């Protein structure tokens, strides 16, 4: 089993900490496994929707990094709730560098 830690705050304001996270799993997969409210992952992780939109805690932004052009285009579809720290959970894969990551699930948009 893994031993990476992730803290997620869902759309209802409930914060959950997962402390046995496997390396390589995406935030979208992790959230779906644990029923985190607001994460749908409708496209299955193909970066073809924005139903796993999260806000990365600003202190983690440098390690997580900017979205690529395809991800940015998907995020642009939810411009009404997009922020400077918006990312798609399916595009953030857990690694040792992200141990302790904190994210908040973005509110539903008009996608």
C-alpha positions in Angstrom: 0.0 0.0 0.0 1.0 3.6 -0.5 1.6 6.1 2.2 1.1 9.4 0.4 -1.3 11.9 2.0 -3.9 14.1 0.3 -6.5 16.4 1.9 -9.6 17.2 -0.1 -12.5 19.6 0.7 -15.6 18.6 -1.2 -18.3 20.9 -2.6 -20.3 20.6 0.7 -17.3 21.9 2.7 -16.4 18.5 4.2 -12.7 18.0 4.5 -11.3 14.4 4.3 -7.7 13.4 4.6 -6.5 10.2 2.8 -3.2 9.0 4.2 -2.7 5.7 2.4 -2.7 7.0 -1.2 -0.9 5.0 -3.9 1.7 6.6 -6.1 0.4 7.1 -9.6 -3.3 7.4 -8.9 -5.0 10.5 -10.1 -6.9 12.8 -7.8 -10.1 12.1 -9.8 -9.7 8.3 -9.2 -8.9 8.8 -5.5 -12.0 11.0 -5.1 -14.3 8.6 -6.9 -13.0 5.7 -4.8 -14.0 7.6 -1.7 -17.2 9.2 -2.9 -15.9 12.8 -2.6 -18.9 15.1 -3.3 -18.5 17.1 -6.5 -16.1 14.8 -8.4 -17.9 13.1 -11.2 -15.1 12.1 -13.6 -17.6 11.7 -16.4 -15.0 11.1 -19.1 -13.1 8.5 -17.1 -9.9 10.6 -16.9 -9.4 11.4 -20.5 -9.3 15.2 -20.0 -12.5 15.5 -22.1 -14.7 17.1 -19.5 -14.4 19.3 -16.4 -16.2 17.2 -13.9 -13.1 16.7 -11.7 -12.2 20.4 -11.4 -10.3 21.2 -8.3 -8.6 24.2 -6.8 -5.0 23.4 -5.8 -3.9 25.0 -2.5 -1.6 27.9 -3.5 1.2 26.6 -1.4 1.3 23.5 -3.7 0.9 25.2 -7.1 4.6 25.2 -7.9 4.9 21.4 -7.3 1.7 20.6 -9.2 2.4 23.0 -12.0 0.4 24.6 -14.7 -2.2 22.8 -16.9 -1.1 21.9 -20.5 -3.0 23.4 -23.5 -5.6 20.6 -23.6 -6.4 20.7 -19.9 -6.5 24.5 -20.1 -9.1 24.3 -22.9 -11.3 22.0 -20.8 -11.0 24.4 -17.8 -11.8 27.3 -20.1 -15.3 25.7 -20.6 -15.9 26.4 -16.9 -14.7 30.0 -17.0 -17.4 31.0 -14.5 -15.7 29.0 -11.7 -12.2 28.8 -13.1 -9.5 30.4 -10.9 -5.7 30.8 -11.3 -5.2 27.6 -9.2 -7.7 25.5 -11.2 -6.6 22.0 -12.4 -8.4 18.9 -13.5 -8.1 16.1 -10.9 -7.6 13.5 -13.6 -4.4 15.2 -14.7 -2.8 15.3 -11.3 -1.1 12.0 -10.6 0.1 11.4 -7.1 3.9 11.2 -6.5 6.3 11.5 -3.6 6.7 15.2 -4.5 2.9 15.7 -3.9 2.8 14.0 -0.5 0.5 16.2 1.7 -1.2 17.9 -1.3 -4.4 19.9 -0.4 -7.2 20.6 -2.9 -10.7 21.9 -2.8 -13.4 20.6 -5.2 -14.7 23.4 -7.4 -18.4 24.1 -7.4 -20.4 22.7 -10.3 -20.4 24.8 -13.4 -22.5 25.2 -16.5 -20.5 22.7 -18.5 
